[in-house]
C-alpha cells in the first residue's frame, strides 16, 4: 500500500481508498466490509503516491510518481481530469482547499 484516504459520506457511509504499487485504487465500503470497486491509474501517469478525497465524498485526487495529479469522480468511477507538474517530478503532498 502506497497511500490511504478516508471519506465519511454521512448517511451514505464511509469509503476507504488504498493505492498500490500496481496503480490500483481499491475502494472499500466500510458498511459492507468489502471492496466496493477498484480504479486503475494509467501506467504512463506513474505510481500513485498520495490521495485526498473531497469533503462531499464525490471525488478523489491522486498524486503520482511521474508528476501527475489525477481527479476521479467516485460517483461514476471515472477519471475526469489530470494535470502534469511542469517539473515532472513526483507529487508528494496534496490537500483539499475549501473556500472561506
Protein Blocks (a to p, Z undefined) as FASTA:
>chain_A
ZZdcdddehjnopcdddddfkopacdddfklopafbdcdddfklopafbdcddfklpacc
dddfkopacdddfklopafbdcddfklpacfbdcddddZZ
